Amino acid sequence: MAEGKNSIIFYRDWKEIFESLEDKDCAELIRHIFKYVNDENPETKNPIVNAVFIPIKLILKRDLKKWKSICDRNKINGSKGGRPKNPEEPKKPSGLSGNPEEPKKPDIDIDIDNENIFIYNEFYDFQISISNGDSNYLKLVKILFGDNEDKKILKGVLSIREQLTYQEFLGCLEYAKKYDKKISDSLLKIDNDKKYYKGKTSLNRTLKNWLSNKFVK
């Protein structure tokens, strides 16, 4: 971990990983994570821990990159400084009469950095890493983010609160085969009419209903 960075983020999505492990593997994974972020270059002969640590490691590296970008930006902003105050300059009116001036923004930006360092977004980047690069799941994500017949980002589908995990996608693939449907066609139909995505809480449930002709009302 970089000097000055004393914390890491544990994501809710990791719950899926930890719950899939035996207690001994779970404990070893936690120790492995803390050794990694403390620059101890951990090694393990446990193939399970090695496998599940890969997506976590990618997220930790991504977070570190974002943290460094914030630090670099604030250093640049801080180095600009500001105009020194003139001790001879008379005080301005308090603003109790007349129109007060709009307050100026501080020179140093301490807000959360909005720079997008993800390929797609945090959720889908993480799910892609869990899938070990499954080409079918990657194709699904590309469809969601504009690689589709309509050449548009499926903002309606992406507005559904619970997006499609890799494991849920595998279930949807079975539905598509069973009912002889295309997932890409179903996603476009859902996105093209807000009544099919507005207020929906689960993309998995919505998509399965489309694939099986049980349209969600």
N, C-alpha and C positions, 0 to 999 in steps of 0.2 A: 504494500500500500504506500502511496505517496506520502512524503513527509508533510505533516500538518493535517492529514485526513485520519480522523480517529473513529469513524463510524461507517457502517455499511447498512444497506437496506435489505430486509428480508421481505420478499413479495408473497402476497396471498396465493398466487399461482403455484408456489413451491409446495403448498400443502399436498397437492396431488402427487408430487414426487415422494415426499416423506411418508405419506400414508401407504404407499406401495411397497415400502421396505420393511424388512424384519427389524426388530428393535436394535439388534447388534449392528446392523448395517446403517441404520438411522443414526446411531450414536457415533459411528466412525465417520459418517458423512459430515456431521456437524463439526467434529474435531478437524476434519480435513479442510473444511471451509475456513475455520479460524486460523489454521496454520497457513493457508494460502494468503489470506489478507494480511497476515503478519510477516509476509515474505520469507517463510520458512521452506518454500519449495517442497511441499509434501509429496510423498510417493506412497502408493498402496498396491498391494498384490490382490486386493479385492476387486474382481472385474465388475461387480455391481456398482460399487462406489465410483470406480473409474468412469463407468458409462453415464451415470446420472449426474456426475459432477460437471460434465462437459457443458450442458446448457446453462448451469448455474455460473460457471466460470465466464461464459460469454456475457452474461448479464452484469457480472461484477466488473468486467473490463469496460463494458459500455458505460456503467455508472462512473467509473474512474475517469474515463475520457470526458464525460460531461462535467464532472467536478473540476477537472483541470481547465476546461474551457471557461468556466465561470471565474476561476481564480485569475486566469490570464486576462480576461476582459476587465475585471475589476482593477487589476494592476495598471492596465492601460488607461482606464478612466481616472484612476487615482493620480497617475503621473501628470495628467493634464492640469491638475491643481485648479485654482480659481483666482480671480482678481483680488489682491490684498485690500483690506479695508483701509480707507483714508481717514486717519484720526482727526483731520481738520474738516472732514465733510460734515455739514450740519445734519442733524437727525431729520428724517422725513416725517410728515404728519402721520398720526396714528391710524388714519383711515376711518375715524369716526364720522367724518363728513366727506362728501364726495365719493367717487367710485374707487374702491381699493384695487390695486394692481393684482393681476393673477399671479399667484406664487410660482416661483421658478422651481424646476425639478432639480434635485441634488445632482452633483457631478458624478458621484459613484452610485452605480446601479446595484442595489442589494436584493432585487427581486429574483425569484426563481428564473433560471435561464430557460427560454422558450425554444432554444435551438433544437431542431429535430435531428437526433443522431440515430434514429431507427431506420431500418430499410423500409418497413411498412408501418407498424406501430409496435408498442411494447408488447402487447398481448400476442400478436401474430408472429413477431420475431421469436418470441419465447417458444410458442407452439411449434414453429418450424424446427427449432433446435431440438425439441423433444422428439420430433418425428424422424430425426436423423436424416433430414433431407429428402423425405418421401416426395417424389416428383408429383404425385397426384394431389397431395395436400398443398404443395407449393403452387400448383396450377390453380387450385381453388382460391388461394390468397391473391394471386395475380388477377383473377377474375373480379374479385371484390374491389381491387384497387385500380381497375381501368382496363385490364387486358381482356376485353370481352367484345361481343358483336356491336354493342352500342357505344364502345369507346368512351366509357365514363366510369367514374368512381361510383360504386353503389352505396351512396350516402344513406339511403333509406334503410337498406339491410344493415349497414354498419351502425345505424342508430339504435338497433335492438340491443338492449342492455347486456344480455349474456351472449357473447359471440361463440363461434364454433371451435371447441377444442379439437385437438388431433384425434383423441379417442372417440369423440362424438362424430367426427367426420367419417371415421371408419364405419360407424353404424349407419350413417347416411348413405355411404357407398353400397351397403347391403340393400337398403331400401331402393336405391336407384336401379340396381340389378333386378330385384324382385319385381318391381313395377315397370321396368323397361322405360325409365325416364332419365333425362340428363340433368345433373345438378346445376349446370350453367344456365340452362333454360329456365329452371325453377327460380333461381336467384334473380334473374332479369325480370321475370313476371312479378315476383314479390316487390322488387324495387320500383317497378313502373306504376304501382298503385298504392298510395299511402295507407289505404284501409287494410292492406295486408301486412304492413310493418309497424304502423303507428300504434303505440301502446303495448306492443308485443315484448315479452321479457326474455324469451329464449329462441335463439336462431335455430338451435337443434330441433326443438319441438315444431317450430314454424316450417322449417324445411322438410321435415319428415311428413308433416301433414300435406304439404304440396306434393311430395313425391308419391304419396299414397292416395291422392285425390280427396283427402279429408281437409278441406280448406278451413283455416282458422277464421272464425267470424269475429 
